[in-house]
Amino acid sequence: MAKSVKLENALWDRVLQAAAKAGYSSPEELVLNAVEKELVRLEDAEASDAVERRLRGLGYIE
């Protein structure tokens, strides 16, 4: 099921320009790619924090 997100006009104009410059088939493809990359980055940071907390709890790091 597709959802939609509202963007301010100025931001959408930037998306249009960047998508054309980067060779995306559509501005929506660029937005989807950017959101997916950011989610992976946030999830990786969360996982790293969890590992660090575990290692601290076990006394391996201070």
C-alpha positions as CSV (number, residue, x, y, z in Angstrom):
1,M,0.0,0.0,0.0
2,A,1.5,3.3,-1.1
3,K,1.4,6.3,1.2
4,S,2.1,9.9,0.4
5,V,4.1,12.6,2.1
6,K,3.6,16.3,1.7
7,L,6.7,18.4,0.9
8,E,7.1,22.1,0.8
9,N,7.3,23.5,-2.7
10,A,10.9,24.7,-2.3
11,L,12.0,21.2,-1.1
12,W,10.1,19.5,-4.0
13,D,11.8,21.8,-6.5
14,R,15.2,20.7,-5.0
15,V,14.1,17.1,-5.3
16,L,13.1,17.6,-9.0
17,Q,16.5,19.2,-9.8
18,A,18.5,16.5,-7.9
19,A,16.6,13.6,-9.4
20,A,17.2,14.9,-12.9
21,K,20.9,15.6,-12.2
22,A,21.5,12.2,-10.6
23,G,19.7,10.3,-13.3
24,Y,16.8,8.9,-11.3
25,S,13.8,7.8,-13.3
26,S,11.5,10.0,-11.2
27,P,11.7,12.3,-8.2
28,E,9.8,9.7,-6.2
29,E,12.6,7.2,-6.8
30,L,15.1,9.7,-5.4
31,V,12.9,10.3,-2.3
32,L,12.4,6.6,-1.7
33,N,16.1,5.9,-2.0
34,A,17.0,8.7,0.4
35,V,14.5,7.6,3.0
36,E,15.7,4.0,2.8
37,K,19.3,5.0,3.2
38,E,18.4,7.2,6.2
39,L,16.5,4.3,7.8
40,V,19.4,1.9,7.4
41,R,21.7,4.5,8.9
42,L,19.5,5.0,11.9
43,E,18.9,1.3,12.4
44,D,22.7,0.7,12.3
45,A,23.3,3.4,14.8
46,E,20.7,1.9,17.1
47,A,22.3,-1.6,16.8
48,S,25.8,-0.2,17.5
49,D,24.5,1.5,20.6
50,A,22.9,-1.7,21.8
51,V,26.1,-3.6,21.3
52,E,28.1,-0.9,23.2
53,R,25.6,-1.0,26.1
54,R,25.9,-4.8,26.3
55,L,29.7,-4.7,26.3
56,R,29.7,-2.0,29.0
57,G,27.3,-4.1,31.1
58,L,29.7,-7.0,30.7
59,G,32.7,-4.9,31.7
60,Y,34.5,-5.2,28.4
61,I,34.5,-1.4,27.8
62,E,34.2,1.6,30.1
